[in-house]
Amino acid sequence: MKPYLMILIIGLVVSAGCISQQEPEKYTYVIKKHGIEYIFTNSIENASLIPVDNESQILDEITTTRKVRITFESQTTDNIAFQLAGIDTSSKLAHFYIYGQGRFVDMGAEELINLTANDRENATIIQLKGPNTGATDTSVYMDPNGWIVIEGSDQKNLTLAADRFALIYLKD
């Protein structure tokens, strides 16, 4: 093969490779609001795809409550997911109340079986559900008891749902 033909073929192959390369997708993991940065476990673009039922009712509950209990049904394989999602949720909520609303809210975490009657009546209950503790989907919703449920079909999806929950009260 002639050298100029070989150079032409190599040039075409290299050009085709450069043309087919796309700009990598850019994801957002931080929302700056209330003078601080809220850091998300998952990209905000992916978290925003998680379905939410009764979003306005959940927002109203979160913005008017004086007491929050994050709860879960202890189960060995789901507990690590509950720790990750629970810590992240409580941290974002605490910052939202302090920096976004300028107030303190009584916050705590309890196993479901340890919730007191007072908490059940006077607190906003946020229940985390994993694949071994009743999660049937990956979503955020308010159940018939008036509890906010954050559920994920696996550990990754539970953190996605927790991030989606934060987007409810951090949206513009």
N, C-alpha and C positions, 0 to 999 in steps of 0.2 A: 504494500500500500504506500502511496506517495506521502511524503512528510506533510505537505500542506493540507492534504485530505484528512490525515490523522489529526492535525491541529484543529481543523474545522469541526471534526466530529467531537473531539474533546471539548471544544468551546461550546458547542451546542448542548452537550450533556451537562456541563457545568451551569450554563445559562438556564436550562430547564430546571435544574435542581434549585437554583436561586429563586426562580419565579414561583415555584410551587411551595416554597417555605412561607409560612404565615406568621404573622405577629403573634406571639404567645398571648393567650387570654390573660387579662389582668383581673384579679379578684380583690375585693375590699374586705378587710378584717377589722377595721377600726371605724367607729363613729365618734366624731368630736362633738360633744354637746355638754352644756352646763359648765363649760370651762375645763372639762376633763375628757380623757379618751376612754371609751368603752371598747375593750378588746374582745373579739369574738373567737370562739374555738374554730368555727367553720366560716367559709366565705359568706358574706351577707347576701350575695346573689343566690347561693344555694339554700341558705336558711329561709329566704323569702319565698321559696317554692313550697314550703311545708304548709299544708292546709290549716286554717284556723276557723272555728265556728264561734259565733257570738263575740266577735272581736270588740265591738263597742261595749258590750256588757263586761267583758274581761277588763278592758281599759278603765271603765268606771269603777269596778271593784278595786283595782290596783291603785288608782289615784285617790280614792276616798278612805281606804282602810287605815286603821290605827294599829292593827296587829296582824302579822303574817306568820303562818306555820307551813314550812315546807316538809312534806311527809312522804313516806314510802313504806311499802311492805317489805321488810327485810327478807332477802333471799340471796344465798351465797353467790350465785353467779351474776346477779344483777347489782349487788351492792357497790362494786367499783364504778359502775355507770352512774349510780345514784350519787356517789360522792363527787364525781366530776361534774355532773349536771347540777347538783344541789349547791355546791360551792360557787360555781359560776353564776347560777341564778341568784343566790343570796347576795353575792358581791355586787352584781349589777343593780339589783333592787335597792340595796342599801345606799349606793352612790346616787341612784335616781332620787330617792327620798331626801337625802341630805343636800345634794347639789342642785337637783332639778326642782324640788318642792320646798326646800329649806326647812325640813322637819325630820324628826326622828320617829321611826315606827318600831314597835316591839316585834322583833324578828327572831325566829327560832326554827330548829329542825327537830322532828320527832318521828319515831317509827309510828306507823298507823295505829298499832295496838296501844300506844302510850298517849294518844291524844286525849286530853281531858274534855269533860263535858263543856267546860267554860270555853275551851278553844274551839270546839265544834260549833258553839253558838255565837261566839264573839270575834272569831279570827277569820281572816281570809285564808282558806286552806288551798295550798298548791300541792297536788299529789303527783309524784313521779311514778310512772309505770314503765317497766321494762318487759322484755320478751317472756320472762318467767314469772311475771307478776301481773299479768292481765293486759298487757299492751296488745292491741289487735291491729294497730296501724302506727304510723308516725304522724302525729298531729298535736294540735293544741285546741282544747275546747272546755266549755263549762258543762259539768255534768248536772243531772237533775237535783243533786243536793246543793248546788251552788258552788261547788268546788271547781277550781281551775285544774285541769288535768293536762300534764305534759307527758306524752307517751312516745316511745320509740321502739321499733321492732328489733333493734340491736343497739349496742353501745354508741356507735357512730350516729345512728338516727335519733337516739335520745338527746345527744348533744346538739344535733341539728334542731330538734324541736325546742330545746331550751333556748337556743339562739333565736329561734323564731318568736318565742314568747317575749324575749327582750325587745324585739323589733316592734312589738305592739305599743309599748310605752315610750320607746325612744324615737318613734317616727316623727317627722316634722309636721 
